[in-house]
Amino acid sequence: MSQSLIETLALPERLALAYAPAAVKPATLALLALEARLAQALRQASEPIMAQMRLAWWRDQIALAPGKRETSDELAATLALFAGEEDALSALVDGWEVLLSEQMDKAAVERIAAGRSASFGALARLHGAGHAQEAAIAAARRYVLADLAAKLSDEEEREAALALAAREGMGRIALPRALRSLAVLDGLARRSIARGGAPLLDGPGSALAAIRLGLAGR
């Protein structure tokens, strides 16, 4: 497994990845690393058009057959682990692109949540947990909304993300062991939402919660 890709992850995702079962860890890393790369594309672009061009490059790579993707980009090659689930990866790119919208209202936040959560349903299907794909998407939605709320600086946009998160409810979602990393992220998301959009990892308490979730899944 690529240490260079692991190093692109933010601390919550890196911690969650540590609890993925060995068979699922490469695909989990590929998914989280793609999220990180798309976030970087938006964060570093000097103008929206530059970010759109980078997102379009990823759409093109995803649409290609795995053997025809850019071999010089390790992540692009690693996405072969999602063969047959390219639509979900494209939806993920679409979700990130919504962040370039001038108005980030509830409808926009909903599109982000829908796009980014679809890929976790794909992860479930690819690793023998198709029966839990709806639970995976629900948990991923909560994680995405908490992540957004913690990072959005505009108060109205932040409130829109928190309002949709509240609509998801705060009950624990049972996930199979293959999705243990998502269980960790969902648990951190519930904690973040309960604290009004605090960072997913905001001190020793959140780290201990993540460890407990990683070891026991609850």
C-alpha positions as CSV (number, residue, x, y, z in Angstrom):
1,M,0.0,0.0,0.0
2,S,1.3,3.4,-1.0
3,Q,2.7,5.5,1.8
4,S,2.8,8.5,-0.5
5,L,-1.0,8.3,-0.9
6,I,-1.5,7.8,2.8
7,E,0.4,11.0,3.4
8,T,-2.1,13.0,1.3
9,L,-4.9,12.2,3.8
10,A,-6.0,14.5,6.5
11,L,-5.7,13.1,10.0
12,P,-9.3,11.9,10.5
13,E,-9.1,9.9,7.3
14,R,-5.7,8.6,8.0
15,L,-6.8,7.4,11.4
16,A,-9.9,5.8,9.9
17,L,-7.9,4.0,7.3
18,A,-5.8,2.4,10.0
19,Y,-8.8,0.3,11.0
20,A,-9.8,-1.0,7.5
21,P,-9.4,-4.7,7.1
22,A,-6.4,-5.7,5.0
23,A,-8.5,-6.8,2.0
24,V,-10.4,-3.6,1.9
25,K,-7.6,-1.2,2.8
26,P,-6.2,-0.5,-0.8
27,A,-9.6,0.5,-2.2
28,T,-10.4,2.5,0.9
29,L,-7.2,4.3,0.5
30,A,-7.8,4.9,-3.2
31,L,-11.2,6.4,-2.4
32,L,-10.0,8.7,0.4
33,A,-7.0,9.7,-1.6
34,L,-9.2,10.7,-4.5
35,E,-11.3,12.8,-2.1
36,A,-8.1,14.5,-0.9
37,R,-6.8,15.1,-4.4
38,L,-10.1,16.7,-5.5
39,A,-10.1,18.9,-2.4
40,Q,-6.6,19.9,-3.2
41,A,-7.6,20.8,-6.8
42,L,-10.2,23.2,-5.5
43,R,-8.0,24.6,-2.7
44,Q,-5.0,25.4,-4.8
45,A,-6.7,26.7,-8.0
46,S,-6.2,30.4,-8.5
47,E,-9.5,30.7,-10.4
48,P,-12.6,28.4,-10.6
49,I,-11.8,27.6,-14.3
50,M,-8.5,26.1,-13.2
51,A,-10.3,23.8,-10.7
52,Q,-12.8,22.8,-13.3
53,M,-10.1,21.8,-15.7
54,R,-8.5,19.6,-13.1
55,L,-11.8,18.0,-12.2
56,A,-12.5,17.4,-15.9
57,W,-9.1,15.6,-16.1
58,W,-10.2,13.3,-13.4
59,R,-13.5,12.6,-15.1
60,D,-11.6,11.8,-18.3
61,Q,-9.3,9.4,-16.4
62,I,-12.2,7.6,-14.7
63,A,-14.0,7.2,-18.1
64,L,-10.9,5.5,-19.6
65,A,-10.3,1.7,-19.3
66,P,-7.9,1.1,-16.4
67,G,-5.1,0.1,-18.7
68,K,-5.3,3.4,-20.5
69,R,-5.1,5.8,-17.6
70,E,-2.2,8.0,-16.8
71,T,0.5,5.7,-15.6
72,S,2.6,8.5,-14.2
73,D,-0.1,9.3,-11.6
74,E,-0.2,6.6,-9.0
75,L,-3.7,7.5,-7.8
76,A,-5.2,7.3,-11.3
77,A,-3.7,3.8,-11.7
78,T,-5.0,2.8,-8.3
79,L,-8.6,3.6,-9.3
80,A,-8.5,0.3,-11.2
81,L,-9.7,-1.1,-7.9
82,F,-13.1,0.5,-8.6
83,A,-13.5,-1.3,-12.0
84,G,-17.3,-1.5,-12.7
85,E,-18.0,1.4,-10.3
86,E,-16.8,4.3,-12.4
87,D,-20.2,6.0,-12.3
88,A,-19.8,6.3,-8.5
89,L,-16.4,7.9,-8.9
90,S,-17.7,10.3,-11.5
91,A,-20.5,11.3,-9.0
92,L,-17.8,11.9,-6.5
93,V,-16.1,14.4,-8.8
94,D,-19.5,16.0,-9.5
95,G,-20.0,16.4,-5.8
96,W,-16.8,18.3,-5.4
97,E,-17.5,20.5,-8.3
98,V,-20.6,21.9,-6.7
99,L,-18.3,23.6,-4.2
100,L,-17.4,26.0,-7.1
101,S,-21.0,27.3,-7.2
102,E,-21.5,30.9,-6.3
103,Q,-24.4,30.1,-4.0
104,M,-24.0,27.3,-1.5
105,D,-27.6,26.8,-0.4
106,K,-29.3,23.6,0.9
107,A,-29.8,22.3,-2.7
108,A,-26.1,22.6,-3.4
109,V,-25.1,21.0,-0.1
110,E,-27.5,18.1,-0.9
111,R,-25.8,17.6,-4.3
112,I,-22.4,17.5,-2.6
113,A,-23.6,14.9,-0.1
114,A,-25.2,12.8,-2.8
115,G,-22.2,12.8,-5.0
116,R,-19.6,12.2,-2.4
117,S,-21.5,9.4,-0.6
118,A,-22.2,7.3,-3.7
119,S,-18.6,6.1,-3.8
120,F,-18.9,4.5,-0.4
121,G,-21.9,2.5,-1.6
122,A,-19.5,1.3,-4.4
123,L,-16.9,0.4,-1.8
124,A,-19.5,-1.7,-0.1
125,R,-20.6,-3.5,-3.3
126,L,-17.0,-4.2,-4.3
127,H,-16.2,-5.9,-1.0
128,G,-19.0,-8.3,-0.4
129,A,-21.1,-5.8,1.6
130,G,-23.7,-5.0,-1.1
131,H,-26.4,-5.7,1.5
132,A,-25.1,-2.7,3.5
133,Q,-24.8,-0.3,0.6
134,E,-27.7,1.9,1.8
135,A,-26.3,2.0,5.3
136,A,-22.9,2.9,3.8
137,I,-24.4,5.8,1.8
138,A,-26.3,7.1,4.9
139,A,-23.2,7.0,7.0
140,A,-21.1,8.6,4.3
141,R,-23.7,11.4,3.9
142,R,-23.4,12.2,7.6
143,Y,-19.6,12.2,7.3
144,V,-19.6,14.5,4.3
145,L,-22.1,16.9,5.9
146,A,-20.0,17.1,9.1
147,D,-16.8,17.5,7.1
148,L,-18.5,20.4,5.1
149,A,-19.9,22.1,8.2
150,A,-16.4,22.0,9.9
151,K,-14.7,23.5,6.9
152,L,-17.2,26.1,5.5
153,S,-16.4,29.6,6.7
154,D,-19.6,31.2,5.6
155,E,-22.1,31.0,8.5
156,E,-25.2,30.5,6.2
157,E,-23.5,27.8,4.3
158,R,-22.3,26.1,7.5
159,E,-25.9,26.2,8.8
160,A,-27.2,24.7,5.6
161,A,-24.8,21.7,6.1
162,L,-25.7,21.3,9.7
163,A,-29.5,21.5,9.0
164,L,-29.2,18.7,6.5
165,A,-27.0,16.7,8.9
166,A,-29.6,17.1,11.6
167,R,-32.2,15.7,9.2
168,E,-30.1,12.6,8.8
169,G,-30.6,11.9,12.6
170,M,-27.9,11.0,15.1
171,G,-28.5,7.2,15.6
172,R,-25.7,4.8,15.1
173,I,-25.6,3.1,11.7
174,A,-24.5,-0.6,11.9
175,L,-21.9,-1.3,9.3
176,P,-20.0,-4.5,8.4
177,R,-16.4,-4.9,9.3
178,A,-15.4,-4.3,5.7
179,L,-16.6,-0.7,6.2
180,R,-14.9,-0.2,9.6
181,S,-13.1,3.0,8.3
182,L,-16.4,4.5,7.4
183,A,-17.8,3.6,10.8
184,V,-14.9,5.6,12.3
185,L,-15.6,8.6,10.1
186,D,-19.4,8.4,10.8
187,G,-18.8,8.2,14.6
188,L,-16.5,11.3,14.4
189,A,-19.1,13.0,12.2
190,R,-21.9,12.4,14.8
191,R,-19.6,13.9,17.5
192,S,-18.8,16.9,15.3
193,I,-22.4,17.6,14.5
194,A,-23.4,17.3,18.1
195,R,-20.8,20.0,18.8
196,G,-22.2,22.4,16.2
197,G,-19.8,21.6,13.4
198,A,-16.5,21.2,15.3
199,P,-13.6,19.6,13.5
200,L,-13.8,15.8,13.2
201,L,-10.7,15.5,15.3
202,D,-10.7,18.3,17.9
203,G,-8.6,16.8,20.8
204,P,-8.0,13.7,22.9
205,G,-11.7,13.0,23.3
206,S,-12.3,12.6,19.5
207,A,-9.1,10.5,19.1
208,L,-10.3,8.1,21.8
209,A,-13.7,7.9,20.2
210,A,-12.1,7.1,16.9
211,I,-10.0,4.3,18.5
212,R,-13.0,2.8,20.2
213,L,-14.9,2.9,16.9
214,G,-12.0,1.4,15.1
215,L,-11.6,-1.5,17.5
216,A,-15.2,-2.3,18.2
217,G,-17.1,-0.6,15.4
218,R,-19.4,1.2,17.8
